[in-house]
Amino acid sequence: MGFTGVDSEDAVAEAVVSVLERENARDFTLWPKLAESGLLSVVLPKRCGRDTGLLKVAAILTELATDAVQAPTLTTLGFGVLPLTEAAPRSLTRRIFPAVARGAILTAALKEPGAPFGATPKTVAVLEGGSVRVTGHKVCVPYAESARWILVPTDCGVAVVESCAAGVRCVRSPGVSGAPEYSVYLERAEIPAEQLLIDGAGPLQRLAVATIGSVADGLLKGLLRMLTEHIRIHRQFGLAPAEVHAARREFEEVQDVSRLLQAASRSANRLLSQPVDHPDYEERARDELATLAHWINAQLPAAMNKCRRLQGGPITAEPFRRYYTQAEDLVRWLGDDSFPMRSALEKVHNSRP
């Protein structure tokens, strides 16, 4: 089944729902089904220019997250396709995007040991003739071994590295949700010079936060929907009036967080979908993303803890566990700093000629 006529965000969300209604898988085995359905092709740019498709990607990510689907959609579309659309030369995207349409996985190495998300990378890129040699150590890289290309922030820009290239080593590391995660070691890994995106750091950081926000929005929305049904069936009897009142108050507090997170996510996505030369774009983007990151780092964990209490059962029970652990992964990838990416984006902006 194809979705070639799908143009609006609502239509994209409906297309995701139709796939989920047909398929039972909610893990990695759903990924080839998403490719076969044509959904991955829907968000790939059909023409030159800055058409990132961010709103369509956000719709896909949010809808999948409402069912706590654990597949490389965030890494491939949010950390890969969107930044490449904005920063990569056409000759590079012509090679990568058709492979994505067929199910190739992309990811990004956003963190380094001891460095928060968005900090100035210590990974080094050295130009040697028509090639670039990349050396460094990245951590918390989801799906690195399965990915065909990894976007690697360096001191000179974002290097697009093939995971199978000589000098690239992926070592499995423990995660929370069970999704494959790796430390990536690069030792003079060679890439063509066109695969070093000099202006790629800003788009990658912005779009990573925005799309993480879309997933966080979907996870909390989906968990609340499931929790409502769970409470109706399992927890409506046997509670004292005071306990009922306290539970209702906590549920309403989580609903408030969900609404605010949704508003912050949608606001950031709408802004980032505007042209870069829009008045006050850079300053507004930093503020919007700072707000979104705050809701993810400061409010999402507290909301999830309240949901655990309202659930009233083991947190390992499926499918509750998938929501809790994926939310923990998002917070861990972003880091619990107040927003280290803000200063990094300012450096990127101020360094532009």
C-alpha positions in Angstrom: 0.0 0.0 0.0 1.3 3.5 -0.9 0.5 6.9 0.4 1.7 9.0 -2.5 -1.3 11.3 -2.2 -0.8 12.1 1.5 0.1 15.7 1.8 -1.3 17.1 5.1 -0.1 16.3 8.6 -3.6 14.9 9.5 -3.6 12.6 6.5 -0.1 11.4 7.5 -1.4 10.6 11.0 -4.3 8.8 9.6 -2.0 6.7 7.4 0.1 5.7 10.4 -3.1 4.6 12.2 -4.1 2.5 9.2 -0.7 0.7 9.3 -1.0 0.1 13.1 -4.5 -1.3 12.7 -3.1 -3.8 10.2 0.1 -4.8 12.0 0.4 -6.2 15.5 4.2 -5.5 15.8 5.2 -2.5 18.0 9.0 -3.2 17.9 11.8 -3.3 15.3 9.9 -5.8 13.2 7.4 -3.0 12.3 10.1 -1.0 10.5 10.1 -2.9 7.2 6.3 -2.7 7.2 6.5 1.1 7.5 8.9 1.1 4.5 6.7 -1.2 2.5 3.6 1.0 3.2 5.3 4.0 1.6 5.1 6.1 4.8 8.9 6.7 4.8 8.7 8.1 1.2 6.0 10.5 2.1 8.4 12.7 4.2 11.3 12.6 1.7 11.6 15.9 -0.2 10.4 15.8 -3.8 12.2 18.9 -5.0 15.2 21.0 -4.2 15.0 23.7 -1.6 14.4 23.9 2.1 11.4 21.6 2.4 12.2 19.7 5.5 8.8 18.0 5.9 9.1 18.5 9.7 5.4 18.7 10.3 4.8 15.4 8.5 7.6 13.7 10.4 6.3 15.1 13.7 2.9 13.6 12.8 4.4 10.2 12.2 6.5 10.2 15.3 3.7 11.4 17.6 1.2 8.9 16.2 3.7 6.0 16.5 4.6 7.1 20.1 1.0 7.0 21.2 1.2 3.2 20.8 4.8 3.2 22.2 6.2 1.8 19.0 9.9 1.1 19.4 11.4 1.4 15.9 14.2 3.5 14.4 11.7 6.1 13.1 13.0 9.0 15.4 16.6 8.4 14.5 16.1 7.9 10.8 13.6 10.7 10.1 14.3 13.1 13.0 18.1 12.7 13.4 18.8 11.8 9.8 16.4 12.8 7.0 15.4 16.2 8.3 19.0 17.6 9.0 20.2 16.1 5.7 17.4 17.8 3.8 18.4 21.1 5.3 22.2 20.9 5.3 23.4 18.2 2.8 24.2 18.7 -0.9 21.8 17.3 -3.4 24.4 14.8 -4.6 24.5 13.2 -1.1 20.7 13.1 -0.5 20.2 11.5 -3.9 22.2 8.5 -2.6 20.8 8.3 0.9 17.1 9.1 0.5 16.2 6.3 -1.9 17.8 3.9 0.5 15.7 5.3 3.3 12.5 4.8 1.3 13.5 1.1 1.0 14.1 0.8 4.8 17.7 1.9 5.3 18.2 3.2 8.9 19.9 6.5 9.8 21.0 7.7 13.3 23.0 10.5 14.9 25.8 10.4 17.5 24.7 13.3 19.6 26.6 12.8 22.8 30.1 12.3 24.0 31.4 10.9 27.3 31.0 13.6 30.0 29.5 16.1 27.6 25.8 17.1 27.6 23.7 17.1 24.5 24.6 20.0 22.2 28.0 20.7 23.8 30.9 21.5 21.5 32.1 18.1 20.2 35.6 16.9 20.8 35.4 14.6 17.8 37.9 15.8 15.2 37.5 16.0 11.5 40.7 16.5 9.4 40.7 17.4 5.7 43.2 15.3 3.7 43.0 16.0 0.0 39.5 15.2 -1.2 38.7 13.2 2.0 38.0 13.8 5.6 39.3 11.7 8.5 37.1 11.5 11.6 38.4 10.5 15.1 36.4 10.5 18.3 34.2 8.6 20.8 30.4 8.9 20.9 28.0 7.4 23.4 24.3 6.6 23.6 24.0 6.2 19.8 20.7 4.4 19.1 20.6 1.8 16.3 24.2 2.5 15.4 25.1 -1.0 14.3 21.9 -1.3 12.2 22.2 2.1 10.7 23.7 2.5 7.2 24.8 6.1 7.9 25.6 7.9 11.2 25.5 11.7 11.5 28.5 12.5 13.6 29.0 16.1 15.0 32.7 17.1 14.9 34.7 20.2 15.5 34.3 21.2 11.8 30.6 20.3 11.2 28.6 17.1 10.9 30.2 14.1 9.3 28.0 11.6 7.5 29.8 8.3 8.2 28.9 4.9 6.9 28.7 2.5 9.9 30.5 -0.2 8.0 33.5 2.1 7.1 37.0 1.2 8.1 37.8 2.9 11.4 34.3 2.7 12.8 33.6 0.4 15.7 30.2 0.0 17.5 30.1 -1.5 21.0 26.7 -2.3 22.5 25.9 -0.4 25.7 23.0 -0.8 28.1 19.9 1.2 27.6 16.7 1.6 29.5 14.0 0.6 27.0 16.0 -2.3 25.4 16.3 -0.6 22.1 19.8 -1.2 20.7 22.2 1.5 21.8 26.0 1.8 21.2 29.2 3.5 22.0 30.8 4.4 18.6 34.6 4.7 18.3 36.0 6.4 15.2 39.6 6.1 14.4 40.5 8.1 11.3 37.3 6.9 9.6 37.4 8.2 6.1 34.6 10.0 4.3 34.4 12.0 1.0 34.7 15.8 1.6 31.1 16.4 0.5 29.9 14.3 3.5 31.2 16.8 6.0 28.3 19.3 6.4 30.0 22.5 7.6 26.7 24.1 8.5 25.0 20.9 9.8 25.4 21.3 13.5 22.7 23.8 14.0 20.0 22.0 12.0 20.9 18.7 13.6 20.6 20.0 17.1 17.4 21.9 16.5 15.6 19.1 14.7 16.8 16.5 17.2 15.2 18.4 20.1 12.0 19.1 18.1 11.5 15.5 17.1 12.3 14.2 20.5 9.6 16.5 21.7 7.1 15.0 19.2 7.9 11.5 20.5 7.6 12.7 24.2 4.2 14.3 23.3 2.9 11.0 21.8 4.2 8.9 24.7 2.5 10.9 27.4 -0.7 11.2 25.3 -0.8 7.5 24.6 -0.1 6.5 28.2 -2.9 8.8 29.5 -5.3 7.2 27.1 -4.3 3.7 28.2 -4.3 4.7 31.9 -7.8 6.0 31.6 -9.0 2.6 30.5 -6.9 0.8 33.0 -8.3 2.8 35.9 -11.9 2.4 34.6 -11.5 -1.4 34.5 -9.2 -2.2 37.4 -9.0 0.7 39.9 -12.5 2.2 40.2 -13.5 0.0 43.2 -11.9 -0.4 46.6 -10.4 3.1 47.0 -11.3 5.3 49.9 -12.8 8.7 49.0 -9.6 10.5 49.9 -7.6 8.2 47.7 -10.1 8.8 44.8 -9.7 12.6 45.3 -5.9 12.3 45.3 -5.8 10.1 42.3 -8.1 12.4 40.4 -5.9 15.4 41.2 -2.7 13.6 40.1 -4.4 12.5 36.8 -5.5 16.1 36.1 -1.9 17.3 36.8 -0.6 14.8 34.3 -3.2 16.0 31.8 -1.9 19.5 32.3 1.6 18.5 31.6 0.5 16.6 28.5 -1.3 19.7 27.1 1.6 21.9 27.8 4.1 19.5 26.3 1.9 19.2 23.2 1.7 22.9 22.9 5.4 23.4 23.2 6.1 20.6 20.7 3.7 21.9 18.1 4.9 25.5 18.5 8.5 24.5 18.0 7.7 22.4 15.0 5.7 25.2 13.4 8.5 27.7 13.9 11.2 25.4 12.6 9.1 24.8 9.5 9.3 28.5 8.6 12.1 29.9 6.4 15.4 30.5 8.2 15.4 34.1 7.1 12.1 34.7 9.0 12.5 37.8 11.3 13.9 36.8 14.7 14.1 33.2 13.6 17.3 32.3 15.5 16.2 33.9 18.8 12.7 32.5 18.7 14.0 29.0 17.8 16.3 29.0 20.8 13.5 30.1 23.1 11.0 27.6 21.7 13.4 24.7 21.9 14.5 25.7 25.4 10.9 25.6 26.5 10.3 22.3 24.9 13.5 20.8 26.4 12.4 22.1 29.8 9.1 20.2 29.6 10.9 17.0 28.6 13.7 17.2 31.2 11.8 18.7 34.1 8.2 17.7 33.7 8.0 14.4 31.7 9.8 12.3 34.4 7.5 13.6 37.2 4.4 13.0 35.0 5.5 9.5 34.3 6.1 8.8 38.0 2.5 10.0 38.7 1.3 7.6 36.0 3.1 4.8 37.7 1.3 5.5 41.0 -2.0 5.8 39.2 -1.4 2.5 37.4 -1.2 0.8 40.8 0.6 -2.3 39.5 4.1 -3.4 38.5 5.9 -1.0 36.2 7.2 -3.9 34.2 3.7 -4.8 33.1 3.2 -4.5 29.3 2.5 -2.3 27.6 3.0 0.3 30.4 6.7 -0.6 30.5 7.3 0.5 26.9 6.0 4.0 27.6 8.0 4.5 30.8 11.3 3.2 29.5 11.1 5.1 26.2 10.4 8.3 28.0 13.5 7.6 30.2 15.6 7.1 27.1 14.4 10.5 25.7 15.3 12.3 28.9 18.7 10.5 29.1 19.6 11.4 25.5 18.7 15.1 26.0 20.4 15.1 29.4 19.1 16.9 32.5 21.0 20.1 32.1 18.7 23.2 31.9 19.4 23.4 28.2 23.0 23.1 27.1 22.0 23.3 23.5 21.0 26.9 23.8 24.6 28.1 24.2 25.7 25.7 21.5 23.2 27.1 19.1 24.4 30.6 19.9 28.0 29.6 19.1 26.9 28.1 15.8 24.9 31.3 14.9 27.7 33.7 16.0 30.3 31.8 14.1 28.5 32.2 10.8 30.2 34.6 8.4 
